[in-house]
Amino acid sequence: MKAFIIDQYKEATARRIGAMPMPEIGDDAVLVKVHATSINPLDCKLAAGEFKPILPYRTPFILGHDLAGTVERVGSAVKRFKPGDAVFGRPRDGSIGTFAEFIAVNEADLAAKPTNLTMEEAASIPLVGLTAWQVLVERARVKAGQKVLIHAGSGGFGTIAIQLAKHLGAHVATTTGPSNQTLVMRLGADVAVDYRSERFETELAGYDVVINTLDKATLEKSVGVLKPDGQLISISGPPDGDFAKEKGLNPILRVVMRVLSLGIRRKAARQNVHYAFHFMHASGVQLEKLTPLLEDNTIRPVIDRVFPFDEIANALAYVESGRAKGKVVVSIV
């Protein structure tokens, strides 16, 4: 089958479209013919070797975390799907590879594709949708009337998180550039801070939750906009000890991650707020919870561009440039 292959970490020249063996499926797995996938910053960071200590994929490997497609074949223990079903999902860590014509996915990581979405639209949702659900619903437990700041509101995660936070009844602020103000307000943001001309740390105060997707400086400034006992949750790092323990990492990596997060944890403690790092996990059940919100248009995909598979390297470069509004999708079929 045709796939986008990483032959070597860090080297952009070691990325290529080539042939790989067809996946084999276990009893609890589903073979999916991939119609569309999407690019996430995680893909770029993985290819660059930034997550190698946590996710040590052996080269050559196939990149890609999002898919929408049709079921080709199912394992003997699979109960929820049959050949021909339209599905979408985010394969679990260790089993990624959606930048390919086919992929074997654990049944538990898939859900039926929302009926109103195209394959390209559905492929834009899984990773960012799951991240938004896990951060806002499960971890932060956002309630109606709370104030939530979501950084980088025009990005792939931000566009979905704003819509979900508004559905939960939150007052939502976001940071974005001047050209994206209309977009984020249309998605439901109550306040849009222009990061080029305004300082969010002086414009905003008394927030219950801040979701950080940006750099260390933004993370540290975010502490000051939270009310006492507020929650600062970062999906861009630094990882903390709880994450290392949850992932079952070795004792050395646990110490390293505690050290890496020491500064922000101390700063948060001095302000009487809570810091946590969140690394999303695959879940077909949670995608099923998102599906009604997608089907009734409470949450709508935001797609910047759709690239053909032969231009997937250009799609990665476009995401790495930071110019995308919403998601960048790749059409496989």
Buried (B, 14 or more C-beta within 10 A) or exposed (E): BBBBBBEEBEEEEBBEBEEBEEBEBEEBBBBBBBBBBBBBBBBBBBBBBBBEBBBEBEEBBBBBBBBBBBBBBBBEEBEBBEEEBBBBBBBBBEBBBBBBBBBBBBBBBBBBBBEEBBBBBBBBBBBBBBBBBBBBBEBBEBEEEBBBBBBBBBBBBBBBBBBBBBBBEBBBBBBBBEEBBEBBBEBBBBBBBBBEEEEBBEEBEEBBBBBBBBEBEBBBBBBBBBBEEBBBBBBBBBBBBBBBEEBEBEEEBBEBBBEBBEEBBEBBEEBEBBBBBBBBBBBBEBBEBBBEBBEEEBBBBBBBBBBEBEBBBBBBEBBBEEEBBBBBBBBBE
